[in-house]
Amino acid sequence: MPLDIAPFQARRTRLLATMQAAGGGVAIIPTAPEQLRNRDTHYGYRFDSYFYYLSGFREPEAVLVLVAGDTPRSLLFCRSKDMEREIWDGYRFGPEAARETFGFDEAHPITELDTQLGILLANQPAIFHSMGYEPTWDTRVTDALNRVRAQARTGCVAPAQIRDVRSLIDEMRLIKDASELATMRQAARISGGAHRRAMQATRPGAHEYEIEAELIHEFRRHGSQAPAYGSIVAGGANACVLHYVENDGLLKDGDLLLIDAGCELDGYASDITRTFPVNGRFSGPQKAAYELVLAAQAAAIAATRPGAGWNEPHDAATRVLAQGFIDLGLLQGSLDGVLESGSYRQFYMHRTGHWLGLDVHDAGEYKLAGEWRPLVPGNVLTVEPGCYIRPADGVPEAFWNIGIRIEDDALVTDTGCDILTIDTPKSVADIEALMAAAA
């Protein structure tokens, strides 16, 4: 399906206007480098999110340059056509085809970048760059700046400021456009199907990696390029390790299985967590803890609405969880006392969500001027309360090694939020029915 370049062009135009309003200048936005896995073998390539957001271009060795001014320009620097290398590595657009296909004003070979930067930066007020993120590029940009400074006696004026281009793009990325949302909805559908498949494939005696394989199979067969992050497939006590990634344990009758996994589709992440019984039936303590987390998530989802502060869903979930920990006999004292002391963190120690988009923990600040950012339509975030009950003195043994997290992806709308992952089963009845049907 041909790439729709209009959203990428619109983003470049918007960023150029923001740069111009700030006084003008030149933005330099490189893509990610290829990375060696071992010896002469590379990891699978994944472009830089900021670069892709503005360009739509997926090849390595590429740089986007935006020039703000009376005549705004977008320039791509990329690999030249090379039929010999294409035999080994696959198709390359080359500058001319890239310019036409992706709607740039100009495109040049990447080998000309350093020379061109010396010309493009001359008599510009500012450089917009992500200083501090990549030392190699910091050096390259400052070298170009110093070459312009060296021309001072010819009357050439060097940029007097270096500004953070990522902070400008972050604000754009926080509000998803229609193109992004269409991709994220499809990613959510694919990931939801993978979780359903995983539930139906789970049985006592299987290994965690077998269930991980079911997830990856479902991701790829529906067009996802890769998992959006390292999948967590954690049975029993492993579910109490928040970032468990070994995925090599044996699934045991009577244990829960926590799966935190989502696919990446055309650069955009989905992020779903479901927890369910290996044998298809929740025990009494498992069901009690599970329904507590589900109630906490419902409270957080109800608090996810335009105008609410970022922290309100977290506060809503925490309040439900803290009361539930008291009711289950995991904690002693009053709700206010448990919240004030923070003792609930023994069983719930992470936040209730994060931004979601091109990165699974997506770009954008959570506070503005020291205050939690208000949610606005177009924000996409996760809602993911949990509880993790390790063996400890004073903790009833029936709850030991129960780890539960329930996570969905939420789009803030004009009136509340739309759960993109709503089709992924999460009620006790729906999970047990789905697993029974596969038995």
N, C-alpha and C positions, 0 to 999 in steps of 0.2 A: 504494500500500500504506500503510495507516494507520501513523503513527509509534507505536512502542512507548515510552510515556513512563516505564515502570517503571525502566529503567536511569538516566535523568536524575534521577528522584525519589530513587533510592537514593544517587546521588552527592551530591545536596544534603543529604540526611539525614546522610550520613557527614561531610561538611564541617561541618555545624552541630554535630555531636557533637565534632569536633576543636576547633572554636572554643570550645565550652562547656567542654571540658576545660582549655583555656588561660585560662579566666576569663570567657569570654563576650564579647559585643560585636556589632557590625554589620559585615557584609561588603558592599562596593560593587564590583560587577563589571560594567563596561560592555562592550558589543560594539564592534566596529570601526566607525569612521566611513566614510561613502562618500568616495571620492577622485576628484577631477577628473583626467581624462586630458588634456583640452585644452578651453579655453573653457568651454562648458556641457555637455560630454560626460563621463560618468563611466567609470572602469574598471568591469569586471564586479564586482559586489559579492561579497565573501567575509567572513563573520562572524569575530569574534574566537574563537580556539580555546578559551580558558578559559571564556568566556561560553557557547559552544555546548555544551561538555562538561557543564555543569551544567543547561542549560536546554532544549536541543534546538530553540531558537527561531532562525530564520534571517533575520529582518527587521533592517534597520538602525535606528538611533535607538531603542535599547533598553538597559535597564540591569536587572541582577538585584541585588536587595538581600536578604540573608539576616540574620535577627535571631536570635541564639542566646540562650537563656535558659530560664526555666521553661516557656514556651510558644513553642517554635521556630516561626519563620514564614519563608516564602519569598514575596517580592513581585517582580512584574515591572512595569516601567514601559516602555510602548511607545507607538507612534503610535496616535492615535485613528482610528476608522473615518472615512473621507472618500471618499464616492462619486465626487466630482469628480476627486480625485487617482487613484483606482483606474482611472478611464477612461484616464489617461495612463500610470500606472506599474504597474498590476496590483493584485491582491488584497492587502488588509491584514486581519489578524486583528482588530485592535482589542482593548482590554483584556478585555472580557467573554469573547469567544471564546478568546482566548489563555489566560486563567485556566483555563477548562474543558478546553481541548485539551491543555495542557502540564502541568496538575496543580499550579498555583501556589495558595497560600493566598489571595493577593490579586493584583489587577492594576489599574494606574492609568495614566492618560494620562502620557506622558513630560513634558508641560508642568507637571505637578505635582511633579516630582522634587525640585527645590530646596526647595520648601516642606515636603514630606514628610521630607526628610533632616533638617531642623531639628527635627522632632518625633521621628523615629526614633533620632537620636543622643543625645537628652537622657537623662541618667542611665545611660549605657552606659559600661563600663570601657574599651573599645577600639574602634578602627576597623580593620577588615581591608581593606587596599587595596593596589594595586600602585604605590606611590609611586616616581617616577622614570622610569616607562615612557612616560607621556603627560603633558606639561606642562599641557595644558588641563584634564585631569582632576585633576591635583595641585592646581591652583588651585581648581577647583570643590569638591573635598573639603575643602580648608582653609578656604574661604569658609563652607561649611556648619558646620565645626567652630567657627569664630569667631562665627557667629550663636548657637550654643549657649553659648559662653563669655560672650557679652554678656548672657545671662539669669542670670548668677551670683547677682545680688541677689534673685532670685525663689526661690532655693534650688535651681535647676537645676544639675546637675553635668555638666561636659563630659567626654568621653573623655580619659583621661590618656595613652593610648598609640595609636600608629599601627603596625600590624603588617603584614607582607608576606603578603597572601593567596595570591600566586602560589606561594610556597614550600610552602604547605600543599597546594595543588592539584597541584603538581608531583609530590609523593610519591604522590598518588592516581593520577595519569596514568601513572606508571611501570609499573604493573601493570594490564594490560588485562583488562576483564571479558568475559563471553561475548558480549555484544552487539558490543563493539568488535572482537573477534577474528573474528566472523562477517563483519563489513564488510571487515576487512582481508584476509581470505582471498579474498573476492570481488574486491576491488581487485587483489590479486596475480594472480588468474586473468585478469582483463581485461588487465592490463599484460603478462602472459606471452603472451597471444594477440597483442597489438600487436607485441611483439618478434618473434614468429614471422612475422607478416605483413611486418614490415620486412625480415627476412632474405630472404624470398621475393621481395620487390620490388626488392632491391638488384641493380644491374648497373653495369658500367663505362659512363660517359657520363651517368649520372643525376646530379642535384644533391642535396646534403644535404637541402635543404628539401623535395624530393619525398618522401624517406623520412620526414621529420618529419610530412608530411601524412598518410602512411599510419598513423603512430602515432596521431595525433589522431583520424583517422576511426575507428579501432578503439576508442579510448577512448569516444568519444561514442556509437557505435552500440550499445554495451553498457551505457549508462546512466551512465557517469562524467560528472561535471559539468565537469571541466577537468583539464589536466595538474597534477600535484602540485607541479611546479616547472618552470622553463624547461628544455625538453628539450635535451640535448647530442647532436648528430648530427655526429660529427667524423671525417672521412676523412683518411687519410695523416698528415702532420705535425700536422694540427689535433688529433689524438688525444693529442698530448703537451702540450696546453693543458688544464689540469684543469677549468676552468670555461668552456670554449669554448661560445658560444651564438649565433654569427653564422649558422651552418647554411646557408651560401650557396656552399660550395665544390663543385667538380666531383669526382665519384668516379672514380678512375683504376684501370685494370687493374693488379693487382699490389699495391695498397694494402690496408690493413685499414680497417674502419669500426668506430668505437667509438660505441655508443648508450647513453646514460645517461638513462632516461626511465621515468616511472611516472604512473599516473593518480591522481586524487583521487576518491574515492567517498564521498558523504555526509560529507564533511569529513576522511576518513582517507586517508593517503598510502600508496602503494606506491612502491618504489624499486629498479629493476633496471638493471644494466649488463651488456651483452653486447658482445663484440668478435669480428668475423668478417671473412673476406676478401671484398672487393668482387666478385671473380670466382668466388667459391665454393670456392676451393682454397687452403689455407695453403701458403706456401712453407716451405722447411726452416727458416730462421731464425725466421720468424713462428711456426711450430709449436713450435719449441724454447722461445721466450719465452712463448708462450701456455700450454703445458703446465706451465711453471714457475709461472705465476700461478695456474693451476688447482690445482696441488699446494699452493701457499701457502694458497689458500682452503680446501682440504680440511683442512689442519692447523688453521686458525682455527675452522672449523666444529666439529671434534673438541674444541676447547678451549672451546666455547660450551656451558656446562652450569651447573646450579645450584651455587652455592658458589664458582665460579671468580671471580677478580677481573676487573673490567672490562678490564684491560689484557692478560689472558692470551691472548685470541685474536689481538690485535695482535702480541704478542711471538712467538707461534707462527708467524704468517705472515711476520714479519720475518726470523726465523731461516731459514726455507726460502728466502725470496727472496735473502737475503745469500749463502747457499751457492750458490744457482743463478747469481747474478751472477759469482761466482768461476769456477764450472764453465763458463760461457759465454764466459769471457775478458773480461768487462766490467770486472771488478775484480781486483786482485792482493792476495795476502796470505792470512792464515788467517781462518777464520770468526770467531773471537773478536776478532781484530784489526779486521776490517771492522765488526763490531757495536760494538766499543768506540769506534772513531774516528768512527762514523756515516757513513762514506763511501758506504754503501748508499743514502743519501738523495739521491745524484745521480740515482738511477733510481726511488726510491720515497720520496716526501716527504710523504705524508699518512697519516692514521690509517686503521685497518682497519674502522671502523664508527662508527655513531652510533645514538642512540635513534630510533625510528620510531613515528608515531602520527598524531594530529591535525595535527602539523607534520612536515614531512619530516625536519628536524633537531629531534626532539621534545624536550619539556620534561623536566627532571630533571638533577640533579647527577651527575657521573661519579666524584666522590670524596666520602668522608665522613670528617671529622676527619683530612684529609690522606692517607687511604688509598684505593686504588681500591675502588669500591663492588662488593660481591659480587653476582653475578647471581642472580636468583630466578625461579621459575616465574611466567609472566605478563609478563615483560619481552619487548619486541620490539625488535630491533636489526638493523642491516645488517651484512653481512660482505663487504668489498669491497677486497681487495688489488689491486695493480696494478704495472705497470712502465712507464716513460716514457723512451725512449732517444733523446735528441737527438744530432745530430752533434757530436762533440767529439774532441779529440786522445786517442788511446789506445783509442777505442771502435771496434770492427770495423765497417767501412762496411756490411756486410750487415745490421746491426741498426739502422742509422740510421732515425729517424722511425717506429719501431715504438712505438705507444702501446696498452697493453692494460689493461683493468680488467674484473673479473668480480665482479658484486655480486648477492647474494641477501638476502632478508628472513627473519630467523630468530626464531622464538618459543621462548623458554626453557621447557622442560617439566620434569617431576619427575626425568627421567633423562638429559636432554641437551638437544637442540633439534630443532624441527620446522621445516624449510625451507618457508616459505609459497609460494615461487616455484619450487618444484622442477620444475614442468612446463615451464619455459623452457629450451630446449636450450642446453647449454654444453660438451659434449665435442666434440672435433674431429670425430669420426665422425658425431655427430648433426647438427652444424651443416652439414657438407658434404653429408650425405644430404638434409637439408631443402632446402638451396639447389639441389641437383641436381634434385630433384623438381619445382622451380618453373621450371627452365630451359626 
